[in-house]
Amino acid sequence: MKKLLGPIVIIIGIIVVLGLILVPSYNRFVTSEENVDQAYSQIETQLQRRVDLIPNLVNTAKGYAKHEKEVFTNIADARSKLAGANGPEEQAAANDELSGALSRLLAITENYPELKADKQFTQLMDELAGTENRIAVARKDYNGEVASYNKQVQRFPGKLVASVFGFDKKEYFKAAAGAEQAPSVDFGDDE
């Protein structure tokens, strides 16, 4: 019995040491993953706010610019895509499409000085601009949390813990390809 006691104590000691190493590392991953999810929910909240503001903005503009139907249709389509998008990559692409459609709406307002002077339209534009800023901050915060999390997943000993417990790298919220270029606006009034 004494011969078995030594190996049993060693095995228990190894298990305790592994537990002391793995448990804090696992808990860091859980905390970090939760931070990523929380930051992502902030992006979703701001994108939803943006989606909710757009119909009011469009309806206000429609009263002044009745013949700009294509722009309003593009905004509605892009808004629907954003509302139905899943995951950071899909939401980023839909968000970029909606931004392009909104920029065309803003270009149209230049042709309607009375629309630019409309108090409701101006207030909605201010709210939309504030929301755009909140989206940018939320994206920055989310990407910062993703970077921190992904570093844990890739570094040793975190890489071992991540592979054992199924913690995978997270996706950054990136702009779609070509988003760095401003959309072109053509009013078809060239003669």
C-alpha positions in Angstrom: 0.0 0.0 0.0 2.9 2.4 0.7 4.2 1.7 -2.8 1.0 3.0 -4.3 0.8 6.0 -2.0 3.8 7.8 -3.6 2.5 7.7 -7.2 -1.0 8.6 -6.0 0.3 11.7 -4.3 2.4 12.7 -7.4 -0.7 12.3 -9.6 -2.8 14.3 -7.3 -0.1 16.9 -7.1 0.1 17.1 -10.9 -3.7 17.5 -11.1 -3.7 20.3 -8.5 -0.9 22.1 -10.3 -2.7 21.7 -13.7 -5.9 23.0 -12.1 -4.1 26.0 -10.7 -2.7 26.8 -14.1 -5.8 26.0 -16.2 -8.6 27.4 -14.1 -7.4 31.1 -14.1 -6.5 30.8 -17.8 -10.0 29.4 -18.6 -11.6 32.1 -16.5 -9.7 34.8 -18.4 -11.0 33.4 -21.7 -14.6 33.4 -20.4 -14.2 37.0 -19.2 -12.6 38.1 -22.4 -15.2 36.3 -24.6 -17.9 38.0 -22.6 -16.2 41.4 -23.1 -16.2 40.8 -26.9 -19.9 39.8 -26.9 -20.8 42.9 -24.8 -18.9 45.2 -27.2 -20.5 43.6 -30.2 -24.0 44.1 -28.6 -23.1 47.8 -28.4 -22.5 47.9 -32.2 -25.8 46.1 -32.7 -27.6 48.6 -30.5 -26.3 51.5 -32.4 -26.9 49.9 -35.8 -30.5 49.3 -34.7 -30.9 52.9 -33.6 -29.6 54.0 -37.0 -32.1 51.6 -38.7 -34.9 53.1 -36.6 -34.0 56.7 -37.4 -33.8 56.2 -41.2 -37.6 55.9 -42.0 -38.3 59.2 -40.3 -35.5 60.9 -42.2 -36.6 59.4 -45.5 -40.3 60.3 -44.9 -39.3 63.9 -44.2 -37.2 64.1 -47.3 -39.9 62.4 -49.5 -42.2 65.3 -49.0 -39.7 67.6 -50.6 -38.0 65.3 -53.1 -40.9 63.2 -54.6 -39.1 62.4 -57.8 -36.0 60.9 -56.1 -37.7 57.5 -55.8 -34.5 55.5 -56.6 -32.6 56.9 -53.7 -35.4 56.2 -51.3 -35.7 52.6 -52.7 -31.9 52.1 -52.3 -32.1 53.3 -48.7 -35.0 51.0 -47.9 -33.2 48.0 -49.4 -29.9 48.8 -47.6 -31.8 49.3 -44.3 -33.5 45.9 -44.8 -30.1 44.2 -45.4 -28.6 45.8 -42.3 -31.6 44.7 -40.2 -31.3 41.1 -41.4 -27.5 40.9 -41.3 -25.8 38.3 -39.1 -22.3 38.5 -37.7 -19.7 41.3 -38.0 -18.7 40.8 -41.6 -22.2 40.7 -42.9 -23.2 43.7 -40.8 -20.2 45.7 -41.9 -21.0 45.2 -45.5 -24.7 46.1 -45.0 -23.7 49.1 -42.9 -21.4 50.3 -45.7 -24.1 49.9 -48.3 -26.5 51.9 -46.1 -23.9 54.6 -45.6 -23.6 54.9 -49.4 -27.3 55.2 -49.8 -27.6 57.8 -47.1 -24.8 59.8 -48.6 -26.8 60.0 -51.8 -29.7 61.2 -49.8 -27.6 63.9 -48.3 -26.4 65.0 -51.7 -30.0 65.3 -52.8 -30.7 67.7 -50.0 -28.4 70.2 -51.6 -31.0 70.5 -54.3 -33.7 71.3 -51.8 -32.8 74.3 -49.6 -36.3 74.2 -47.9 -35.5 70.6 -46.9 -32.2 71.6 -45.4 -34.1 74.3 -43.4 -36.8 71.9 -42.2 -36.5 71.6 -38.4 -37.5 68.0 -38.2 -35.1 67.0 -41.0 -32.2 68.9 -39.3 -33.0 67.3 -36.0 -33.1 63.8 -37.5 -29.8 64.5 -39.3 -28.2 65.5 -36.0 -29.5 62.4 -34.4 -28.2 60.3 -37.3 -24.8 62.0 -37.1 -24.6 61.3 -33.3 -25.5 57.7 -34.0 -22.8 57.4 -36.7 -20.3 58.6 -34.1 -21.6 56.1 -31.5 -21.3 53.3 -34.2 -17.7 54.3 -34.8 -16.8 54.3 -31.1 -18.6 50.9 -30.6 -16.7 49.4 -33.6 -13.4 50.7 -32.1 -14.3 49.2 -28.7 -15.4 45.9 -30.2 -12.3 45.6 -32.3 -10.1 46.4 -29.3 -11.8 43.6 -27.3 -11.4 41.2 -30.2 -7.7 42.0 -30.5 -7.2 41.4 -26.8 -9.2 38.1 -27.0 -7.4 36.9 -30.1 -4.0 37.6 -28.5 -5.0 35.3 -25.7 -6.1 32.6 -28.1 -2.8 32.7 -30.0 -0.3 33.1 -27.1 1.1 30.3 -25.0 -0.2 28.8 -22.7 -3.6 30.3 -23.7 -3.3 28.6 -27.1 -3.4 25.2 -25.3 -6.3 26.2 -23.1 -8.2 27.7 -26.1 -7.8 24.5 -28.1 -8.8 22.2 -25.3 -11.9 24.3 -24.4 -12.9 25.4 -27.9 -12.1 29.1 -27.7 -11.7 30.3 -31.4 -10.5 33.6 -32.8 -13.2 36.2 -33.2 -13.9 38.3 -36.3 -13.1 42.0 -36.5 -15.8 44.4 -37.6 -14.2 45.6 -40.8 -15.4 47.9 -43.5 -16.2 46.2 -46.8 -13.8 46.3 -49.7 -14.1 49.6 -51.5 -15.6 51.5 -48.5 -12.7 53.9 -48.5 -14.0 55.5 -51.7 -16.9 57.9 -51.5 -20.0 56.8 -53.6 -20.6 58.7 -56.8 -23.8 60.7 -57.0 -25.3 61.3 -60.4 -28.5 63.4 -60.7 -28.6 62.9 -64.5 -28.8 66.6 -65.2 -25.8 66.7 -67.5 -26.8 68.0 -70.9 
